[in-house]
């Protein structure tokens, strides 16, 4: 390349790693301003792109350096997939209909990988005249202030010999959108997109589906203008009607249970209910707070409480589906503020554990208490006598020891 009216600049492309080539005769300049490199499946190569002064060989940093790689595709069954690993670029550009997938890697690397099978019409002859099909398999990397760029070209395992086509464009100064060698003839033309079309019909006749709208490219980019990077189509959810016609049914509750007893003197009482049926077809949901009610209650703890066993409920189901099993039934103890009718009910305070009335129970209690007092007094007397007797015995033993243990005098 050259700078038109200035010194000429060369782009030197050098493999920096050993690699396994294939169809080596095709590693050359191809078409107009395109380079070609063939790499065998299951191998990779690192290429260095360096801008140098044609006379001195010194590096020439470019204000903007654009490297574009074409023909990124794959073989049958996803084999021999072409990949480009790059870092340090300012930006990258892809066609709106691109088939290239972008993935962030470690060490600030970005991988651009193919996802479409290759055909004969994928290879452009001129990077400035690429067709939309050829642009869909290309990626352009923009570098700023760079004289040297390294890219890693990789081919997944397979049986194909894959070709990487690349071109470069350097802007050393001035307005980089325009072609400096043709400033007097052409101005850069940017991509221009049209307005969005109306949304298309929903692809589902019931339930949730999708609808699409599109727009077209009114003006294609030319002479270094900005490429078309925005989407040409949009997809949105849509809903026509429910697939099952139904009537909304709200949440339904069972009847309230009886109020519970007060949990303490002057406390609270509760009652509960269960969900009879859940909502359906968009009916009102069950409110969590509607399952329990709490109310204040006043209860004197000194009041008499009468109780009565309720009627037996029906037997439940057998615990076994065959052979011998068990079944049970239940009855509940009910509390009353007044004595219920019948001869079987008595006050819990008036009825003793042996069926005695309150006077008989009080008499028995007093007798037992008096007897307990007498036994306690008798026990204290025995302990006192035992203590005194023990003390006297100890004194006698000590006295005898004192008299018998002294040495005699002559």
Secondary structure, DSSP 4 states (H G I P E B T S, - for coil): -B-TTS-BEEEEEEE-S---BSSGGG-SEETBTEEEEEEETT-EEEEEEEEEETTT--B--EEEEEEEEE---B-GGG-S-EEEEE-S-SEEEE-TT---EEEE-STT-EEEE--SB--GGG--SBGGG--HHHHTT-EEEEEEEESEEEEEEEE-SSS-EEEEEEEEEEE-SS-TTS-GGGTTT---B--EE-PPPPP---S-SSSEEEEEEE--EEE--BTTPPP--S-SEEEEEEE-S-SS----B--EEPPPPPPPPPSSTT-EEEEE--EEE--BTTPPPPPGGGGEEEEE----TTS--EEEE-PPPPP---S-SSSS--------EEEESSPPSSSS--BTTTS-TTS--HHHHHHHHHHHHHHHHHHHHHHHHHHHHHHHHHHHHHHHHHHHHHHHTSPP--
